[in-house]
Amino acid sequence: MASAPTPPPLLPVTNPTAAGSAAAAGSDAPIATPAFRLFLSRISDSARRSLSDRRPWAEMVDRSAFSRPDSLSDATSRLRRNLTYFRVNYTAVVAFALGASLLAHPFSLLILLGVLAAWCFLYIFRASDQPVALFGRTFSDRETLLGLVGASIVAFFFTPVASLIISGMLVGAAIVAAHGAFRMPEDLFLDDADAANPNSAAQGLLSFLGAPGSRV
């Protein structure tokens, strides 16, 4: 008795509609990638442009230029002139003190980075047509904002993060005040542009906040 012929093997068939839907779903990122990349690029450019305006550190720590101020008004006058001249250097000193304070407490640093990441990914750089969906529920922009504000309050005031930030900035401000009061500014000469706009460094450093595509 002859055996029945073996049926040909079945070839897998791909559903183009399903494949296209899966690819589209996979390509929908929860963050506006071009805006985020532009934001990072603007941060880098702003930091590089601001740091290029810094004064030489050797000039800042020149031991021969330090003396005790004659009075409180003399110390205030010195501090005012030194703040204008060494503003970028002083900003770096405060940032270093703040960073050292946070690096000494890694847990608080992780909390701060987590809060910043949540703001970036869930609100600032999230595409406006992509609502936040967590635990099977979709949240509106208002609910997302309120949740982030609440999480930030808890993270800053119920953990050591706020005290570390304040202490780091106070230490940096104390170093700046001491240097500005004891550093004689007689040998410092401001450019015309610097004298006309003493806040140009701060404006340049914060110019990334106006990046298009962000909600800042």
Secondary structure, DSSP 8 states (H G I E B T S, - for coil): ---------------HHHHHHHHHHHH--SS-HHHHHHHHHHHHHHHHHHHTT---HHHHT-GGGB---SSHHHHHHHHHHHHHHSHHHHHHHHHHHHHHHHHT-HHHHHHHHHHHHHHIIIIISS-TTS-EEETTEEE-HHHHHHHHHHHHHHHHHSSTHHHHHHHHHHHHHHHHHHHHHHB--TT----HHHHH-TTHHHHHHTGGGG-TTS--
